[in-house]
Amino acid sequence: MIVFRKIIPLLLFILFVPAAGAAPPPPRPDTGIGALLVRAAPGATTPPVLVLYREPGIGRIAEKNVAACPNLASILKTPADEFPLVVTALKDGWMRVIYDDAGRAAWVEPFRRWPYLRWDEFLKGKQALLLRGLKKSHYVPRSGPDESAPELEPLTPERSLRILEVAGDRIRVLIDLTVIGWLRWRDEDGRFLITLE
């Protein structure tokens, strides 16, 4: 009986604790309502520091180097001196941005050199690829913007897409310069399904 008391917890540990190096991939970034493109001042050698507030101008939380914030550079392929942040809300010239990997957000007052772009402005005309490891349904373009439109030939992540139009969660794309179809660019949880080239 004593042997079983020692073996059972060991077996449970082996079965339910993932092996080292088998950590799940990080979640795909949230999309919010647009992107704030934080840029260093001309001639600056370090990334800008964000001053974070609970509400616009009220309840200062902290100062944080923008390079330490989760940014969208890997998805949006921006220049090295530009730090795109997810914007979740706008209020009186202030922007609520996601500032850590847990998805917490705070308000910042952007400088003029930091443009804000809604996703329809940012994505239109860009080249994109679908991310790997998505549900099968996300690789199937449709002939129209809704789920009832006829399906087209399924895509692979290597297929090149030119974004022609953004309509909510969907994009109209030119696939390999030959076929026009509609895809989701973000999922039901508001996370990216595409990466820009």
N, C-alpha and C positions, 0 to 999 in steps of 0.2 A: 504494500500500500504506500509506503514511503517513497519507493522508487517511482510510482506513478505520479505522485505529487510533484516530483522534480522533473519528470519527463514531459508531462502535459504542458506546463508553462514554456518549456524550451521549444516544444513543437509549435505551439501557438506563436512564439516569437519568430521562429524561422518562416512560418507560413505567411504571417501578416506584416512583417517589417521588410520593406523593399531593400534589395541589395544595393551596396554602395555604387554610385555611378548610375543608378537607375531612377534618378529623380525625375518627376514629371517635367515636361517642358514648361517654360514660363507661359502664363496666359497671354493671349494676343491682346494688344493694347486696346483700351476703350477709344471710341471715336468722339464722344461729346458732340458739340455743335459746330466745331471748327478748330483751327490751329492758330496759336499765337507764335509767331516766328521771332524768338528772342535773339537779338544780335548784339555783339560787343560794340562798344563805342569805337569810332575810328582811332586806330593806334593803340588800343588796349591790348594787353598781352594775356589777360586772364578773362575767363567767362564772367558775365554779369552776375550780380547777386540779386535775388528776388527778396522783397520784403513782403511777407505773408500776413494777411489779416483775416479774422473771423468773419467780419462784415466789411464792406468797402470803407476803408479809413478808420475802422473801429476794432479794437481788440487785437492788437499786434501779436502774432503767434511767434514768429521767428524770422531770421534772415537765412536764406539758403542759396548756395551756389547753384546756378541753373544747370551746370554739368552734372550735379548729383540728383537732379530730378529725372523721373522717367520721361524721356522725350521720344519723339516719333522718328528720329533720324534713320533708324534701320528700316522703317516702313516707307518713309517719304523720300529717302535718298537726298537729303539736303546737304549743302556745303558744311565743312567741318566747323566753321565759325558761326553757324546758325543752329539754334536749339528749338525745334518745334515742340510746343507743349499743347496738350489737349485742353480746350476751353469747354467748360460745361454750362456756363451762364454768363450773361452780360448785364451790367447795372450801372447806369450813370457814368460811363467811361471806364469802369472797372471790369476786370475779367476774373472769373473763377476758374482756376487751373488745377489740374491734378499734380500734386507735388511729391508723392511717394509711391512706392510699389504696392502699397496696400489700397491705393485708389483714393486716399484722402485728398480733399480739395480745399483751397483757400483763395482769397481774393488778392489780386495784385493790380497795381496801377501801372499800365504799360507806358513806356516811352514812345515818342513819335516814330523812332526808327524800328519799332517792333510792330510790324503789320499783323493784323488779324484777318484771316480769310475763312469764310464759310466753306464747307466742303464742296458745294457746287462750284464755287469760284476756283478752289484749289485744284480739284481733280480734273476738271474739263480740259481736254486736249492732251492729257498725260498718257504715257505708255505704262501699262501695268501688267502684272502677272498674278495669278491666283496663288495664295499661300498653300504650302503642302500640309497634308494631314487633316484636311477638312472633311466634313460629311459628304458623302457621294452626291447628294442633291445640290451642293454648292458648286459643283463642276458642270452642271447642266444649264446651258443658256436657253432662253426661251425667245420666241419670235415677238413677244410683246412684254410690257412691263409687269403684268400680273401673273399670279401662279397658275391661272387657267389657260394661259397662252400655250400653244404647242411647243413641245421640247425640240431643241436642235441637238446636233451631235455633241456628246459629252467632251469636255476639255481636259487637258492635262496642265499641270503647273508651268510647263515650259512654253505653252502657247502664248504668243504676244497679243495684248489687247490695247487698242487705242480708245480712250474714254471720250465719247462724243457728247454725252449728256448725263446729268445726274438728276434723278427724280426720287427724292427721299432716300430710301435704303437701296435703291436699284440704280444701275448704270446701263446706258446703251453703249455698246462697244462694237468696234470694228475688229474682227478676229482674223489675224494673219492677213490683213488687207483684202479679205475676200468675202467675209460673211458678217452681217450685222445681227446682233442679238442683245438680249437683256440678261443681266446677272445681278445678284446681290453683291454689294461692296462691303456691307457690314451685316453681321448676323442679328438674330432676334434680341441678343443681349447687348447690342451696340458695340461689338468688337470687330476689328478689321478682318476682312476675308482676302484682301488684296495687298500687294506691295508695289510700289512704283519702281520703274527701271531707271 
